[in-house]
Amino acid sequence: MALAWRYVSTTGLVLALAVACGGGGGDEPTRESLASCLREADAVVSTNVEDLTSIAAPESGGEGLVATIGENTAAIAVMRSADDAQGLLDSTARLYDAVGLLPTDLLRQYGKVAVAWGETPTEDETKTLEDCAS
């Protein structure tokens, strides 16, 4: 997983050039509410800028965090809208395809939350994130 995570972290700078931010506001979730919910579900969560990589990086246009959910790590961006989250994931998928990084099936969207999983999430890991993102 460490090798996979290293590749996920390399996309942050490139995404600064690839992602166009836009869209209007949105209600829940916020980075704070998502982080709180994940912590309540026993995930280890970081919002420290130096820990934010990949789609969670400030350059993504969203509010990022990194969480270890179960045995898996996820870079998470809470975007302004579901359209912004989809745009971020589309840009990331194109990058992954172009440079042969991680498989694009590690990219997931939960409403306005965009996620780059470190490895394929289990049903429990997915459910935890889905529940907190809704």
Residue frames as a rotation matrix with the C-alpha (Angstrom) as fourth column:
MET 1
0.566 0.824 0.000 0.00
0.824 -0.566 0.000 0.00
0.000 0.000 -1.000 0.00
ALA 2
0.251 -0.529 -0.811 2.88
0.297 -0.755 0.585 2.40
-0.921 -0.388 -0.032 0.70
LEU 3
-0.775 -0.545 0.319 3.91
0.434 -0.094 0.896 2.25
-0.459 0.833 0.309 -2.94
ALA 4
-0.157 0.811 0.564 0.36
0.924 -0.081 0.374 2.93
0.349 0.580 -0.736 -4.09
TRP 5
0.648 0.426 -0.632 0.04
0.675 -0.705 0.216 5.84
-0.354 -0.566 -0.744 -1.67
ARG 6
-0.297 -0.831 -0.471 3.26
0.331 -0.552 0.765 7.36
-0.896 0.071 0.439 -3.00
TYR 7
-0.783 0.048 0.621 1.76
0.617 -0.069 0.784 7.40
0.080 0.997 0.024 -6.48
VAL 8
0.337 0.941 0.009 -1.45
0.913 -0.330 0.240 8.97
0.229 -0.072 -0.971 -5.18
SER 9
0.431 -0.177 -0.885 0.59
0.523 -0.750 0.404 11.74
-0.736 -0.637 -0.231 -3.57
THR 10
-0.632 -0.762 0.140 2.35
0.545 -0.309 0.780 12.63
-0.551 0.569 0.610 -6.83
THR 11
-0.227 0.613 0.757 -0.84
0.921 -0.117 0.371 13.91
0.316 0.781 -0.538 -8.40
GLY 12
0.297 0.440 -0.848 -1.31
0.796 -0.605 -0.035 16.91
-0.528 -0.664 -0.529 -6.11
LEU 13
-0.374 -0.524 -0.765 0.93
0.041 -0.834 0.551 19.35
-0.927 0.175 0.333 -7.96
VAL 14
-0.958 0.028 0.285 -0.27
0.286 0.120 0.951 18.26
-0.007 0.992 -0.123 -11.38
LEU 15
-0.120 0.993 -0.015 -3.88
0.988 0.121 0.099 18.68
0.100 -0.003 -0.995 -10.31
ALA 16
-0.094 0.037 -0.995 -3.18
0.411 -0.909 -0.073 22.30
-0.907 -0.416 0.070 -9.49
LEU 17
-0.794 -0.263 -0.547 -2.81
-0.363 -0.517 0.775 22.80
-0.487 0.815 0.315 -13.22
ALA 18
-0.937 0.347 -0.041 -5.55
0.192 0.608 0.770 20.41
0.292 0.714 -0.637 -14.30
VAL 19
-0.331 0.865 -0.377 -8.51
0.941 0.275 -0.197 21.26
-0.066 -0.420 -0.905 -12.09
ALA 20
-0.682 0.239 0.691 -10.82
0.031 -0.935 0.354 24.16
0.730 0.263 0.630 -12.80
CYS 21
-0.786 0.412 -0.461 -12.74
0.544 0.107 -0.832 25.31
-0.293 -0.905 -0.308 -9.75
GLY 22
-0.760 0.605 0.237 -16.26
-0.324 -0.670 0.668 26.59
0.563 0.431 0.705 -9.96
GLY 23
-0.289 0.757 -0.586 -19.75
0.582 0.625 0.520 25.94
0.760 -0.191 -0.622 -8.85
GLY 24
0.104 0.452 0.886 -21.93
-0.508 -0.742 0.438 27.31
0.855 -0.495 0.153 -6.16
GLY 25
-0.472 -0.296 0.830 -22.21
-0.878 0.075 -0.472 26.46
0.078 -0.952 -0.296 -2.54
GLY 26
-0.093 0.463 -0.882 -23.57
-0.090 0.878 0.470 23.38
0.992 0.123 -0.040 -1.00
ASP 27
0.647 0.348 0.678 -24.79
-0.701 -0.077 0.709 22.19
0.299 -0.934 0.194 2.32
GLU 28
0.288 -0.523 0.802 -23.36
-0.640 0.518 0.567 19.33
-0.712 -0.677 -0.185 4.28
PRO 29
0.676 -0.416 -0.608 -20.92
0.727 0.244 0.642 17.75
-0.119 -0.876 0.468 4.43
THR 30
0.796 -0.586 0.152 -18.16
-0.549 -0.805 -0.225 20.14
0.254 0.095 -0.962 5.33
ARG 31
-0.042 -0.883 -0.468 -14.58
-0.202 0.466 -0.861 19.10
0.978 0.059 -0.198 5.93
GLU 32
-0.661 -0.227 0.715 -15.15
-0.705 -0.141 -0.696 19.57
0.259 -0.964 -0.067 9.66
SER 33
0.280 0.843 0.460 -18.34
-0.911 0.384 -0.150 17.50
-0.303 -0.377 0.875 9.80
LEU 34
0.732 -0.083 -0.677 -16.80
-0.344 0.812 -0.471 14.75
0.589 0.577 0.566 7.68
ALA 35
-0.349 -0.934 -0.071 -13.64
-0.312 0.187 -0.932 14.67
0.884 -0.303 -0.357 9.81
SER 36
-0.455 0.252 0.854 -15.71
-0.889 -0.073 -0.451 14.55
-0.051 -0.965 0.257 12.99
CYS 37
0.645 0.764 -0.002 -17.91
-0.757 0.639 -0.138 11.72
-0.105 0.090 0.990 11.70
LEU 38
0.481 -0.537 -0.694 -14.91
-0.218 0.693 -0.687 9.71
0.849 0.482 0.216 10.54
ARG 39
-0.599 -0.702 0.386 -13.20
-0.526 -0.018 -0.850 10.15
0.604 -0.712 -0.358 13.91
GLU 40
-0.051 0.688 0.724 -16.37
-0.954 0.181 -0.240 8.91
-0.296 -0.703 0.646 15.62
ALA 41
0.901 0.344 -0.265 -16.12
-0.423 0.834 -0.356 5.84
0.099 0.432 0.896 13.37
ASP 42
0.663 -0.698 0.270 -12.56
0.082 0.426 0.901 5.25
-0.744 -0.575 0.340 14.68
ALA 43
0.671 -0.491 0.555 -10.79
0.644 0.016 -0.765 6.56
0.367 0.871 0.327 11.58
VAL 44
-0.022 -0.748 -0.663 -7.52
0.695 -0.488 0.528 8.43
-0.719 -0.449 0.531 11.96
VAL 45
0.679 0.414 0.606 -7.98
0.723 -0.518 -0.456 11.82
0.125 0.749 -0.651 10.29
SER 46
-0.316 -0.768 -0.557 -5.55
0.693 -0.588 0.417 14.59
-0.648 -0.255 0.718 9.39
THR 47
0.800 0.506 0.322 -6.32
0.596 -0.609 -0.523 18.02
-0.068 0.610 -0.789 8.00
ASN 48
0.273 -0.799 -0.536 -2.72
0.086 -0.535 0.840 19.26
-0.958 -0.275 -0.078 8.33
VAL 49
0.751 0.050 -0.658 -1.66
-0.580 -0.426 -0.694 20.86
-0.315 0.903 -0.291 5.06
GLU 50
-0.248 -0.944 -0.218 1.62
-0.958 0.205 0.200 18.92
-0.144 0.259 -0.955 5.00
ASP 51
-0.588 0.097 0.803 -0.35
-0.093 0.978 -0.186 15.64
-0.804 -0.184 -0.566 5.09
LEU 52
0.449 0.890 -0.074 -2.69
-0.134 -0.014 -0.991 16.56
-0.883 0.455 0.113 2.23
THR 53
-0.733 -0.680 -0.032 -1.81
-0.213 0.185 0.959 14.92
-0.646 0.710 -0.280 -1.05
SER 54
-0.785 0.395 0.477 -3.48
0.618 0.552 0.560 14.00
-0.041 0.734 -0.677 -4.28
ILE 55
-0.202 0.803 0.561 -7.06
0.516 -0.400 0.757 15.20
0.832 0.443 -0.334 -4.53
ALA 56
0.537 0.392 -0.747 -6.97
0.842 -0.193 0.504 16.36
0.054 -0.899 -0.434 -0.91
ALA 57
-0.525 -0.838 -0.147 -4.31
0.839 -0.539 0.079 18.99
-0.145 -0.082 0.986 -1.70
PRO 58
-0.133 0.474 -0.871 -5.38
0.250 -0.834 -0.492 22.63
-0.959 -0.284 -0.007 -1.49
GLU 59
-0.795 -0.260 -0.548 -4.79
-0.415 -0.426 0.804 22.92
-0.442 0.867 0.230 -5.24
SER 60
-0.806 0.517 0.287 -7.77
0.589 0.745 0.312 20.63
-0.052 0.421 -0.906 -5.86
GLY 61
-0.664 0.577 0.476 -10.17
-0.231 -0.763 0.604 23.46
0.712 0.291 0.639 -5.13
GLY 62
0.465 0.828 -0.312 -11.81
0.073 0.316 0.946 21.67
0.882 -0.463 0.087 -2.24
GLU 63
0.270 -0.338 0.901 -11.21
-0.949 -0.253 0.189 21.30
0.164 -0.906 -0.389 1.45
GLY 64
0.173 -0.303 -0.937 -9.01
-0.360 0.866 -0.346 18.28
0.917 0.397 0.041 1.98
LEU 65
0.321 -0.202 0.925 -8.29
-0.898 0.244 0.365 15.69
-0.300 -0.949 -0.103 4.57
VAL 66
-0.320 -0.430 -0.844 -6.58
-0.557 0.806 -0.200 12.35
0.767 0.406 -0.498 4.72
ALA 67
0.302 0.504 0.809 -8.16
-0.944 0.274 0.182 9.48
-0.130 -0.819 0.558 6.63
THR 68
-0.842 -0.396 -0.367 -7.17
-0.405 0.913 -0.055 5.96
0.357 0.102 -0.928 7.53
ILE 69
0.148 0.958 0.246 -10.42
-0.988 0.153 -0.003 4.04
-0.041 -0.242 0.969 7.53
GLY 70
0.978 0.074 0.195 -9.96
-0.090 0.993 0.078 0.46
-0.188 -0.094 0.978 8.64
GLU 71
0.247 -0.929 0.277 -6.74
0.540 0.369 0.756 -0.67
-0.804 -0.037 0.593 6.96
ASN 72
0.117 -0.077 0.990 -7.09
0.981 -0.148 -0.127 1.74
0.156 0.986 0.058 4.04
THR 73
-0.486 -0.294 -0.823 -5.98
0.420 -0.904 0.075 5.32
-0.766 -0.309 0.563 3.47
ALA 74
0.240 0.630 0.738 -8.10
0.970 -0.176 -0.166 7.81
0.025 0.756 -0.654 1.57
ALA 75
-0.905 -0.357 -0.232 -7.27
0.334 -0.933 0.134 11.27
-0.264 0.044 0.964 0.26
ILE 76
-0.045 0.997 0.057 -10.54
0.987 0.053 -0.149 13.19
-0.152 0.050 -0.987 0.44
ALA 77
-0.986 -0.142 0.093 -11.68
0.157 -0.971 0.182 16.52
0.064 0.194 0.979 -1.00
VAL 78
-0.069 0.971 -0.228 -14.95
0.801 -0.082 -0.593 18.11
-0.594 -0.224 -0.772 0.04
MET 79
-0.809 -0.233 0.539 -15.85
0.567 -0.547 0.615 20.18
0.152 0.804 0.575 -2.98
ARG 80
-0.847 0.505 -0.165 -18.40
-0.433 -0.836 -0.338 22.98
-0.308 -0.215 0.927 -3.44
SER 81
0.247 0.946 -0.208 -20.75
-0.908 0.152 -0.390 20.75
-0.337 0.285 0.897 -5.41
ALA 82
0.421 -0.009 0.907 -21.17
0.087 0.996 -0.031 17.25
-0.903 0.092 0.420 -6.80
ASP 83
0.980 -0.069 0.189 -20.27
0.183 -0.094 -0.979 18.66
0.085 0.993 -0.079 -10.24
ASP 84
0.482 -0.855 0.190 -16.97
-0.841 -0.513 -0.175 19.99
0.247 -0.075 -0.966 -8.88
ALA 85
0.125 -0.404 0.906 -16.25
-0.579 0.712 0.397 16.61
-0.806 -0.574 -0.145 -7.28
GLN 86
0.718 0.190 0.670 -16.97
0.361 0.721 -0.591 14.86
-0.595 0.666 0.449 -10.59
GLY 87
0.913 -0.407 0.020 -14.73
-0.221 -0.535 -0.815 17.33
0.343 0.740 -0.579 -12.44
LEU 88
0.224 -0.855 0.468 -11.89
-0.957 -0.103 0.270 16.68
-0.182 -0.508 -0.842 -10.01
LEU 89
0.182 -0.111 0.977 -12.27
-0.173 0.975 0.143 12.93
-0.968 -0.195 0.158 -10.38
ASP 90
0.935 0.164 0.315 -12.43
0.277 0.215 -0.936 13.20
-0.221 0.963 0.156 -14.19
SER 91
0.672 -0.740 0.011 -9.20
-0.644 -0.592 -0.484 15.23
0.364 0.318 -0.875 -14.22
THR 92
0.034 -0.656 0.754 -7.53
-0.850 0.378 0.367 12.79
-0.526 -0.654 -0.544 -11.85
ALA 93
0.518 0.221 0.826 -8.66
0.113 0.940 -0.322 9.79
-0.848 0.260 0.462 -13.91
ARG 94
0.981 -0.193 0.032 -7.24
-0.005 -0.187 -0.982 11.36
0.196 0.963 -0.184 -17.08
LEU 95
0.318 -0.907 0.274 -3.96
-0.930 -0.354 -0.094 11.94
0.183 -0.225 -0.957 -15.28
TYR 96
0.126 -0.226 0.966 -3.86
-0.522 0.813 0.258 8.39
-0.844 -0.536 -0.016 -13.91
ASP 97
0.800 0.244 0.548 -4.51
0.290 0.641 -0.710 7.03
-0.525 0.727 0.442 -17.42
ALA 98
0.904 -0.426 -0.041 -1.95
-0.282 -0.523 -0.804 9.31
0.321 0.739 -0.593 -19.06
VAL 99
0.054 -0.963 0.263 0.93
-0.917 -0.152 -0.370 8.48
0.396 -0.221 -0.891 -16.75
GLY 100
0.076 0.023 -0.997 -0.04
-0.102 0.995 0.016 4.94
0.992 0.101 0.078 -15.79
LEU 101
-0.669 -0.264 0.695 -0.54
-0.678 -0.166 -0.716 5.58
0.304 -0.950 -0.068 -12.11
LEU 102
-0.793 0.380 0.477 -3.08
-0.155 0.631 -0.760 3.85
-0.590 -0.676 -0.442 -9.92
PRO 103
-0.703 0.630 0.331 -6.15
0.669 0.426 0.609 2.24
0.243 0.649 -0.721 -11.42
THR 104
-0.759 0.435 0.484 -8.99
-0.334 -0.899 0.284 4.70
0.558 0.054 0.828 -11.80
ASP 105
0.157 0.861 -0.484 -11.34
0.216 0.448 0.868 2.39
0.964 -0.241 -0.115 -9.87
LEU 106
-0.371 -0.331 -0.868 -9.69
0.916 0.025 -0.401 3.73
0.154 -0.943 0.294 -6.71
LEU 107
-0.986 0.112 0.121 -11.35
-0.115 -0.993 -0.014 7.08
0.119 -0.028 0.993 -7.43
ARG 108
-0.396 0.895 -0.206 -14.82
0.891 0.428 0.149 7.39
0.222 -0.125 -0.967 -5.96
GLN 109
-0.770 0.263 0.582 -17.45
-0.228 -0.964 0.134 10.08
0.596 -0.030 0.802 -5.52
TYR 110
-0.407 0.680 -0.610 -19.89
0.911 0.353 -0.213 10.40
0.071 -0.643 -0.763 -2.65
GLY 111
0.699 0.679 -0.226 -22.00
0.669 -0.732 -0.130 13.45
-0.253 -0.061 -0.965 -3.50
LYS 112
0.895 -0.378 0.236 -19.71
-0.229 -0.844 -0.484 16.47
0.383 0.379 -0.842 -3.32
VAL 113
0.460 -0.752 0.471 -16.93
-0.573 0.153 0.805 14.38
-0.678 -0.641 -0.361 -1.77
ALA 114
0.697 -0.376 -0.611 -14.15
-0.480 0.388 -0.787 13.13
0.533 0.842 0.090 -4.07
VAL 115
0.626 -0.433 0.649 -11.94
-0.497 0.421 0.759 10.30
-0.601 -0.797 0.048 -2.82
ALA 116
0.284 -0.626 -0.726 -8.73
-0.641 0.439 -0.629 8.63
0.713 0.644 -0.277 -3.96
TRP 117
0.932 0.068 0.356 -8.45
-0.314 0.643 0.698 5.39
-0.181 -0.763 0.621 -2.02
GLY 118
-0.014 -0.998 0.054 -4.98
-0.918 0.034 0.395 3.94
-0.396 -0.043 -0.917 -1.42
GLU 119
-0.988 -0.149 -0.034 -6.28
-0.150 0.903 0.402 0.48
-0.029 0.402 -0.915 -2.31
THR 120
-0.421 0.892 -0.167 -9.65
-0.073 0.151 0.986 -1.02
0.904 0.427 0.001 -3.16
PRO 121
-0.589 0.209 0.781 -11.90
-0.797 -0.309 -0.519 -0.32
0.133 -0.928 0.348 -0.17
THR 122
-0.923 0.359 -0.140 -13.78
0.382 0.900 -0.211 -3.05
0.051 -0.249 -0.967 1.64
GLU 123
-0.090 0.972 0.216 -17.54
0.565 -0.129 0.815 -2.86
0.820 0.195 -0.538 2.01
ASP 124
0.430 0.233 -0.872 -17.12
0.898 -0.209 0.387 -1.63
-0.093 -0.950 -0.299 5.60
GLU 125
-0.562 -0.703 -0.437 -14.62
0.602 -0.709 0.367 1.07
-0.567 -0.057 0.821 4.59
THR 126
-0.797 0.337 0.501 -16.92
0.338 -0.439 0.833 2.20
0.501 0.833 0.236 1.79
LYS 127
0.204 0.956 -0.209 -19.96
0.726 -0.004 0.688 2.24
0.657 -0.293 -0.695 4.08
THR 128
0.055 -0.259 -0.964 -18.12
0.889 -0.427 0.165 4.28
-0.454 -0.866 0.207 6.71
LEU 129
-0.870 -0.454 -0.194 -17.20
0.313 -0.811 0.494 6.94
-0.381 0.369 0.847 4.17
GLU 130
-0.584 0.731 0.354 -20.61
0.391 -0.128 0.911 6.90
0.711 0.671 -0.211 2.47
ASP 131
0.273 0.734 -0.622 -22.38
0.911 0.011 0.413 7.30
0.310 -0.679 -0.665 5.81
CYS 132
-0.109 -0.400 -0.910 -20.18
0.708 -0.674 0.211 10.22
-0.697 -0.622 0.356 6.85
ALA 133
-0.945 -0.322 0.047 -20.39
0.249 -0.620 0.744 11.91
-0.210 0.715 0.666 3.44
SER 134
-0.424 0.857 0.293 -24.19
0.617 0.037 0.786 11.85
0.663 0.514 -0.545 3.33
